[in-house]
Amino acid sequence: MPLVALPNGHLLIARPPSADHPETRYDVVDRRGQLVTQLTMPSTERIVGSGRNSIYVAAIGDDGLERVRRHPWP
């Protein structure tokens, strides 16, 4: 999923992996289109959605199964 809308109006934009940055990366952009920050996660994780106060992350475990976790989001 290349874009994830957050409840505060910010947008997460997925960055493609590269040889220099194989991890999962997102740019966080505000309503004016300004870069707020960047998120970096292990390559086995990706953000799949957001809720009022949380983001949801799908992660592939050592057993090869993908699980969804909820994390607080400011």
Sequence and secondary structure as in RCSB ss.txt:
>XXXX:A:sequence
MPLVALPNGHLLIARPPSADHPETRYDVVDRRGQLVTQLTMPSTERIVGSGRNSIYVAAIGDDGLERVRRHPWP
>XXXX:A:secstr
  EEE TTS EEEEE   SS  SEEEEEE TTS EEEEEEE TTEEEEEE SSEEEEEEE TTS EEEEEEE  
